[in-house]
Amino acid sequence: MGKSSKYEAKVPDENGFIHYTDDEHAVWADLYKRQMEIIPGRVCNEFLQGLDALNLPADRIPQPNDVSDVLRERTGWEVAPVPALINFDRFFQLLSEKKFPAASFIRTREEMDYLQEPDIFHEIFGHTAMLTHQAFADFTEAYGKAGLNASKKERVFLARLYWFTVEFGLLSAPDGVKIYGGGIASSPGETIYATESPEPIRRPFDPIDALRTPYRIDIYQTVYYVLDSMDDLFGLAEQDLIGLIRKARALGQFEPTYPPKEKEAA
C-alpha cells in the first residue's frame, strides 16, 4: 500500500462485471488446480467449509458480485474490487464497512509462484473463504475500525496484527497446526512450509506478542502465531486494539528472527 504497481487494475463495467482474457482465466485455473491439490489436510476445516460455501469456479476467475452474494448471506460482507495497491485510509475504511478490498488483476505466468503484491487469486481464494465465518469476519471489521482511529505509528503495529492473523495465521488442531491465513493458503510453497517444516518458530497466539514481532514480506515467515480456536478471534474483536498497541509499544519490539535483507547492487 502506497507503492506503485506494475499491474493494471481491471475496472468493472456498469453491471459490476470484470472482463478477463482467456489467458488470465487459464492462469486462475492453473493456480486453483495446484492449490486444491495441496491444501487438504493442511488448511483448517473452517477454510474448507468456506470454499464449499463459495463454490468458486475452477476454470475461470470468479466475479466479485458472485462471491459477495455468498458473503452477504453468511456474514454481511462483500468484495470491493480495487487497484493493485490502495492507501491505508481506504483499506481501513473498506474493512470497517464490511467490504473486503480485492485487487482485480491476476498475476502473470512469470510470477506464478510468488509476487509481493496481492492479486485476485490471493484475495479471493486466500481470504474470502474465512470471511464466511462470523468470528473471522467480526475480527476483520473490528480491525478496520481500529485502523481508522489509529495514528501513523499505531498503524505499523496494526499491520503486524493483520500479518500474523489474517495473512499468516495458523490454528491448532488435534492432528497438528492448520492454516487459516490467506497469505499461506494461496501460496503452494508456504502451505507446505508453514505446516511441515521444522525451521519456523510456531508460537501460541498472544496479541501483544504478535504486535511486537517484526516481519519481512519477501521470504517465508520465520515466525507463525497459532490460535487455540477460531473463537479466539471473537474475543480479540471485542478488545481495545489501540490499547493493546500502546502496551506493545511500551514493551518494545522483539529482535528479528530473520536475516537482514540483502542490499541490491548499485
N, C-alpha and C positions, 0 to 999 in steps of 0.2 A: 504494500500500500504506500502510495506516494512516489513510487519509482515508475520509470517508463517501461513499456512492454513492447516486444517485437510482434506480438499478436494483435490482430484487429478484431474488435468485438463484432459479433453478429447482432444486428438490430431486428427485433420482432416487427412483423408487419402490423397493419391496423387491426388484425384479428388476434394478435399476440403470437403468431406462428413464426418460428425461426426457420429459414430456409438453409439447408446444408447441402453440400455436394455429395455425390456418390462416394468419392474418395474419403470425405470426412465421416460418412456413415460407416465405411469399411474400417476406419481406424477405431471407431467406437466398438464395432463388432469384434475386432481382434482383442482390444483391451478387455471387453466384457468376458469373452470366452476364456482368456488367460486367467483372469482373476477368479472367475467362478470355479475354475479347476483347483484352486489352491486355498480358497477361504473356508471350505467346510472343515470343521474341527478346529479352526484357528480363530474365527470370529465368534462373538458371543451369540447366544440364542436370540437375544433381542435384535441384533443386527439381521440375522437370517429371517426373523419374523417380519421385520420392516421391509426387507427385499421382497418377501412373498406378498405383502400388502401392496407394495408399489407396482409389482408386476412389470418391471422395466423391460422394454424390448431388447432382444439380444442382437438384432441385426441393424438397428438404426439408433440415432441419437434421440432420446426421449424429449418431448416437448415440455417446457416448464409448466404450461397450463394443465397438462395431464397429471404431472407429479403433484401440482398444487391441489388438484381435486381430491386426491387421496389424503394429503396432509391436512387440509381444512376439515375434512370429516373426522380425522383421528385426533388432532391436537390444536386445530385452529391456525396452523401455519400455512405459508405459501412460499413459492420460489420466486425471487425477483431477479430477472436477467440483468447483468451489469457488465461494464467493460472489464478487461483483464484485471485491472488494479483500481481500487477506489480508496478514498482517504478514510481516516479513522472516524471522522464525524458521520459520514454517510454509512459506514459499516455499522457503527453502534446504533444509529437511528433506525436502520432497517431491522436489526435484531430486536430492538425494543418494540417494534411494531409487528413482531412475529413474521417477518419476511426474511428468508434466507437468501443472501446475495450469492448468485451463481454466475461465474464468468461464462459467457456464452460461446466462446471459441473452444475448439478441441485441438489438442497438441498435434504436431507433425510427426511423421514416422521417424524422423531423426531424433525425436525426444520421447519415444515410446516408453522407455524405462524410467526416465526421471526428468522432471522440469521443476524449477523452483517456484514458479507462479501457478496458482490453481487453474485448471481448465474445467470444462463441463463434466468430464468423466470423474475427476476428483470430487467435484461439488455434488453431483447427483448420485453417483454410485457410492462415493465415500461417505457422504454426510446425510443425505435425506432419509436413508433407512432409519437412522436413530431418531430423527425428528418425528417419526410415527409414535414414539414412546413419550408419555407425559413427563416423566422425570427429566429426561434429557431436554425436551422442549422447554420446560419451565426454567431449567437452569440457563439455557441459552438466552431466553428472554430476559431473565434477571441480569445476566452478564451484559447484555446490550444496554439495559437501563443504567447499570453501574458505570458503564463506559461513557455515557452521555454526561455524567456528573463528575467524571474523573479529570484530574489535571493531566498535563502532558507527561509528567514524570510518573504519575499513577498509572497511566495507560501502558507504560512499558511493563509494569508488573502485571497488569491485567492480561497483556499479550502472553505472558508466561502461563497464566492460569488456563487460558484458552488452548495454548500449545499442548499442555500436559493432560488435558481432558478431551476436548472436542477433536483435536487433531491427532494426538498420540497417546490417548488413554488406553489402559488395559484394565481388565476386570477379572477378579479372582473367581475360579470355578473349581469344582471337585477334581477335575482331571487336568488342572493346570491353568495358566493365565490365558485369557481370551481377549480379542481385540474389540474395541468399540470406537476407537478414534479413526476418523476418516482419512487422515494422512497415512496411517498404516494400511487400512483396509483397501485403499486404492493403489497401493504400491506392491508389486509382486515380490520384490526383494525384501522390503521391510516387513511384509506379512510373515515371512518365514523367520527373518532375523529377530523380530521383536518377541516371538513366541518360543523360539527354539534355540537361539544362540546363547552360549554361556557368557558372552562378552559384556552385554549391557547390565547395568545395575537396575534392579526392579524393586522399587521402594513402596511400602504401603502408602496409600494416598493420604496426604495431610495438606490442606490448602496453604498453610503458612510455608511449609517446605517447598511446595511447588512454586509459590511466588518468589522464593529466594533462589531458585535454580536457573542459571543461565543456560542457553542452548544455542546450537548452530542449525541453520536451515538447510545446509548443503551437504550434510552427512547423515548416515543412520544415527539415530539417537543413542547417546551413551547412558542415558537415564530414562526410565519409564516409571510412571506412578500407577499403582494398581488399586482400583476400588474394591472394597469388600462386596458391595452390592450397588446396583444401579440406583436404588433408593437413596444412596448417599448423596446423589445429586439433588434430590428433593431438599434435603437438609441444607445443602450448600446454597441453593437458590433462595432460601429464607434468611441466610446470614447477611450481615453488613459487609459486603465485599470491599468497600473502601476502607472500612475499619480493619479488615484483615491485611490490606495492603500497608496500612500505617504500622501495624505490628511487624510485618515482614521487613519493611524499610528500616525500622529501629534495630532489628536483629542483624541486618546486613545480608548480602547475598553469599551463597556458597561458592567455594572455589570451583572453577570449571573442571569437569571431568573429561573434557575433550581436548585434543591438541589444538594449538593456535592455528589459525588459518594461514596458509602459505601466501606470501605476498606475490602478486603477479609480476612477472618480469617487465621492465620498462620497455 
